[in-house]
Amino acid sequence: MTQQERLAFLIKHLIAENTEYPQLEIPDSIPRQKQMLRSLMNIRLPKPISKEFLKVQDAYLKEELKDKGIVPLSELTAISSGLYLWQGDITTLQIDAIVNAANSAMLGCFVPCHGCIDNAIHSAAGIQLRSECYELMEKQGEEEKTGTAKITKAYNLPCRYVLHTVGPIIQEALRKEEDCIQLASCYRSCLELAAAYHLKSIAFCCISTGEFHFPNETAAEIAINTVEKYRKESQSKMEVVFNVFKDTDREIYQRLLKTNRTVSSVYFEN
């Protein structure tokens, strides 16, 4: 099967399994077909699917990843011992674990082709990721609490695992103490979970700063302070990547990582 044939197969299969859109027309252009496939994957509920579909999907996603280019951790330059700042697509990073900024349902983003990292990670990993998250949440029996974390396989991503954490949502204004403690808990929960699985490297996205509207500067301060405090207290040698996508976040992290910061104890209360 060529990549174009895989794309057509996957689209037709997803259309056929849902009676709500039997008349859906497949566009002619490849870019629009790719957009349609991602949309269909995004809105699909977690349910069984054929082994044939998964085989074709996995081959398709691996080829797409190959085209984007895999970025090994070894190609990154450390800012200081064990700490990295990298601007790029976290779904291409070859590392032990990447962190996903999830919502409390922990099932991924259902908005077709949405620009959030939750959508990007699930789209690149494949539909198995939502299924595994669904199984975890069914066993838990309630939504994920803010500041905690879960671990899953990474499927078609180049990393080994995905750590899913729910950050605080800023409604109108930052609740300085409560929101900061919860965000710090996200980072610490991921670090502790990674350590429990004996992982040697982890990449953090900018948790809560996108759709959840946490102020970028404060979020970066909390991220760096929490990681450094954890590494110092636990004597951890885990390599940590601060992954950014926007230029503004890169500039904030560059500045903070090069200056001496005072760690506020309010971020680390249990």
VENSULLIN-V138337 format. One record per residue. RES is the residue in three letters. SS is DSSP state (a for helix, b for strand, c for the rest). PHI is phi as a letter, one per 30 degrees, with the letter a starting at -180 (* if undefined). D_LAST is the distance of its C-alpha to the last C-alpha in Angstrom with 2 decimals. Layout:
RES	SS	PHI	D_LAST
RES	SS	PHI	D_LAST
This chain:
MET	c	*	53.34
THR	c	d	52.95
GLN	a	d	49.78
GLN	a	d	51.60
GLU	a	d	52.69
ARG	a	d	49.14
LEU	a	e	47.99
ALA	a	d	50.78
PHE	a	d	50.15
LEU	a	d	46.46
ILE	a	d	47.20
LYS	a	d	50.03
HIS	a	d	48.01
LEU	a	d	45.16
ILE	a	d	47.72
ALA	a	d	49.67
GLU	c	d	46.79
ASN	c	b	46.16
THR	a	d	49.04
GLU	a	d	47.70
TYR	a	b	49.02
PRO	c	d	52.12
GLN	c	c	53.98
LEU	c	d	51.40
GLU	c	c	53.32
ILE	c	d	52.15
PRO	c	d	52.61
ASP	c	d	54.97
SER	c	d	52.93
ILE	a	d	50.49
PRO	a	e	47.73
ARG	a	d	47.91
GLN	a	d	48.00
LYS	a	d	44.80
GLN	a	d	43.23
MET	a	d	44.51
LEU	a	d	43.11
ARG	a	d	39.62
SER	a	d	39.89
LEU	a	d	41.05
MET	a	d	38.23
ASN	a	d	35.65
ILE	a	d	36.93
ARG	c	d	37.60
LEU	c	d	35.77
PRO	c	d	34.45
LYS	c	a	37.50
PRO	c	d	39.78
ILE	c	b	42.05
SER	c	d	44.85
LYS	a	d	44.57
GLU	a	d	47.17
PHE	a	d	45.00
LEU	a	d	42.03
LYS	a	d	44.40
VAL	a	d	45.85
GLN	a	e	42.52
ASP	a	d	41.04
ALA	a	d	44.17
TYR	a	d	44.09
LEU	a	d	40.46
LYS	a	d	40.94
GLU	a	d	44.02
GLU	a	d	42.25
LEU	a	d	39.55
LYS	a	e	42.36
ASP	a	d	43.90
LYS	a	d	40.72
GLY	c	j	40.26
ILE	c	d	37.56
VAL	b	c	35.62
PRO	b	d	34.65
LEU	a	e	31.80
SER	a	d	34.55
GLU	a	d	36.16
LEU	c	d	33.26
THR	c	c	33.24
ALA	b	d	30.18
ILE	b	d	29.27
SER	b	b	27.81
SER	c	e	27.20
GLY	c	i	25.52
LEU	b	c	24.64
TYR	b	b	26.88
LEU	b	b	27.56
TRP	b	b	29.77
GLN	b	c	31.31
GLY	c	l	32.66
ASP	c	d	32.46
ILE	a	d	29.42
THR	a	d	31.44
THR	a	c	33.86
LEU	b	d	31.49
GLN	b	c	32.19
ILE	c	a	28.94
ASP	c	d	26.87
ALA	b	a	24.51
ILE	b	c	24.17
VAL	b	c	21.36
ASN	b	c	22.44
ALA	b	d	21.04
ALA	b	c	21.63
ASN	c	c	21.72
SER	c	d	20.34
ALA	c	d	23.66
MET	c	i	23.19
LEU	c	c	26.98
GLY	c	j	27.75
CYS	c	d	29.60
PHE	c	c	32.75
VAL	c	d	34.33
PRO	c	e	37.30
CYS	c	h	36.92
HIS	c	d	34.00
GLY	c	d	32.78
CYS	c	d	29.06
ILE	a	d	27.56
ASP	a	e	26.81
ASN	a	d	30.56
ALA	a	d	31.57
ILE	a	d	29.62
HIS	a	d	30.85
SER	a	d	34.35
ALA	a	d	34.60
ALA	a	d	33.12
GLY	c	j	35.44
ILE	a	d	35.28
GLN	a	d	33.94
LEU	a	d	30.44
ARG	a	d	30.35
SER	a	d	31.80
GLU	a	d	29.14
CYS	a	d	26.36
TYR	a	d	28.29
GLU	a	d	28.48
LEU	a	d	24.74
MET	a	d	24.15
GLU	a	d	27.04
LYS	a	d	25.56
GLN	a	d	22.16
GLY	c	i	24.09
GLU	c	a	21.81
GLU	c	d	20.58
GLU	c	d	17.65
LYS	c	d	14.43
THR	c	d	13.30
GLY	c	j	10.97
THR	c	c	12.16
ALA	b	b	15.26
LYS	b	b	18.57
ILE	b	b	21.30
THR	b	b	25.04
LYS	b	d	28.28
ALA	c	c	29.62
TYR	c	h	33.22
ASN	c	c	35.43
LEU	c	d	33.01
PRO	c	d	33.58
CYS	c	d	30.02
ARG	c	d	29.19
TYR	b	b	26.12
VAL	b	b	24.33
LEU	b	c	20.55
HIS	b	c	19.95
THR	b	b	16.86
VAL	b	c	16.72
GLY	c	d	15.88
PRO	c	d	15.78
ILE	c	c	19.33
ILE	c	c	20.62
GLN	c	d	23.31
GLU	c	b	24.96
ALA	c	b	22.84
LEU	c	d	19.43
ARG	c	d	16.91
LYS	a	e	15.65
GLU	a	d	12.22
GLU	a	d	11.33
ASP	a	d	13.15
CYS	a	d	12.00
ILE	a	d	8.25
GLN	a	d	9.65
LEU	a	d	12.11
ALA	a	e	10.06
SER	a	d	8.30
CYS	a	e	12.02
TYR	a	d	13.05
ARG	a	d	10.62
SER	a	d	11.32
CYS	a	d	14.95
LEU	a	d	15.07
GLU	a	d	13.75
LEU	a	d	16.16
ALA	a	d	18.90
ALA	a	d	18.56
ALA	a	d	18.83
TYR	c	c	22.05
HIS	c	h	23.24
LEU	c	d	23.62
LYS	c	c	24.82
SER	b	a	24.49
ILE	b	b	22.57
ALA	b	c	23.44
PHE	b	c	21.11
CYS	c	d	22.71
CYS	c	d	21.75
ILE	c	e	19.19
SER	c	i	19.72
THR	c	d	22.39
GLY	c	d	25.33
GLU	c	d	25.82
PHE	c	c	22.44
HIS	c	i	23.52
PHE	c	d	20.51
PRO	c	e	22.19
ASN	a	d	23.11
GLU	a	d	22.80
THR	a	d	19.28
ALA	a	d	18.24
ALA	a	d	19.96
GLU	a	e	18.38
ILE	a	d	14.84
ALA	a	e	16.23
ILE	a	d	17.95
ASN	a	d	15.41
THR	a	d	12.68
VAL	a	d	15.49
GLU	a	d	16.94
LYS	a	d	13.90
TYR	a	d	13.31
ARG	a	d	17.07
LYS	a	d	17.32
GLU	a	d	14.74
SER	a	c	16.01
GLN	c	h	19.56
SER	c	d	19.75
LYS	c	c	23.13
MET	c	d	22.20
GLU	b	d	24.13
VAL	b	b	22.36
VAL	b	c	24.42
PHE	b	c	23.51
ASN	b	c	25.92
VAL	b	b	27.38
PHE	c	c	30.24
LYS	c	d	31.23
ASP	a	d	32.90
THR	a	d	30.77
ASP	a	d	27.54
ARG	a	d	29.40
GLU	a	d	30.47
ILE	a	d	27.02
TYR	a	d	25.55
GLN	a	e	28.70
ARG	a	d	28.42
LEU	a	d	24.75
LEU	a	d	25.13
LYS	c	c	28.15
THR	c	c	26.74
ASN	c	d	24.47
ARG	c	c	21.22
THR	c	c	19.09
VAL	c	d	15.40
SER	c	d	13.63
SER	a	d	10.50
VAL	a	d	9.57
TYR	a	d	9.07
PHE	a	c	6.37
GLU	c	d	3.79
ASN	c	d	0.00
